[in-house]
Amino acid sequence: MFINQLIEGCGLRLTAVFESNTADFHSKVAGIYHPADKREISDFLEKNKMRFSKYIVAEMFTFNGRPLSFDNDEIECSVMGIFESKPYEWMKVKVYRINLGKYGAAHLILADGDVQPFNRRNSFRVSVTSECYVKLRNEESLSKAAVKDISSVGIGLVIPKYLQIEPGDNILITFSDYLKIFKTKQTNSLPMTRAEKDLARFKKQISLIEAMNGGGSEEKGEKVKQKVEFIIKAVVVRVVDTIQKRTVGCKFLAINEELSKYVNEKQMEKRRVKSRPLKN
């Protein structure tokens, strides 16, 4: 798949690496419709001898509300995007800030490589180690179990062997987990003097290196863990018994968009940890 196949609204995660520093920034694919903007992009590519490059336009990547610049040969960037519920990653992409006449400020991302999804399954799954509770048939009580893996259409469970379960049984599953998100600290918005406005305008010209090192802004944010909880109805499609455990494969009765987002985020998180450079 080529990067220009990502459609408007697709979520993007840009990972920038500078020496031993790594930082992630989020945005989404923008829709560029005005002919004048399309001509500006074509002229930019022609001027920089990239006329035949495949590209997308992204809403501006920012840090604490300030636009970022990735146009530095010492910074290596990769981009992850979701297409048809599968995550794709383009390595060593080029990212340029542009200011289109009609659309406004944006980032232009160039990547010529044809890439494959992380997982070739129709719905990729990720390993999850989490306790859960299940309710079988018409039982009134919940039984403790464990999540083995999960995808956007199904889930693998490890349940106690004393629980009687067969393919075709309906099952109710509830579990929770934590996702790391970047939360920006809120500051009081007070009227500014002309000098303060000039200073604020200057601060918008933030460098990427500052962002990757935690930034020098008074609006610094922090990574926090956000709890997510799910209650899912499914049908059992597979039961595998071993000496020590009983593994159950289930198919969801309906697609849950929030659960799909959770699976995508967990997949990207594992990829990010795997590719993160070691620090001295």
Buried (B, 14 or more C-beta within 10 A) or exposed (E): BBBBBBEEEBBBBBBBBBEEBBBBBBBBBBEBEEEEBBEBBEEBBEEEEBEEBBBBBBBBBBBBEBBBBBEBEEBBBBBBBBBEBBBBBBEEBBBBBBEBEEBEEBBBBBBBEEBEBBBEEEBBBBEBEEEBBBBBEEEEEBBEBBBBBBBBBBBBBBBEEEEEBEEEBBBBBEBEBEBEEBEEEEEEEEEEEEEEEEEEEEBEEBBBBBBBEEBEBEBEBEEEEEEBEBEBBBBBEEBEEEEEBBBBBBEBEEEBEEBBBBBBBBBBBEBBEEEEEEEE
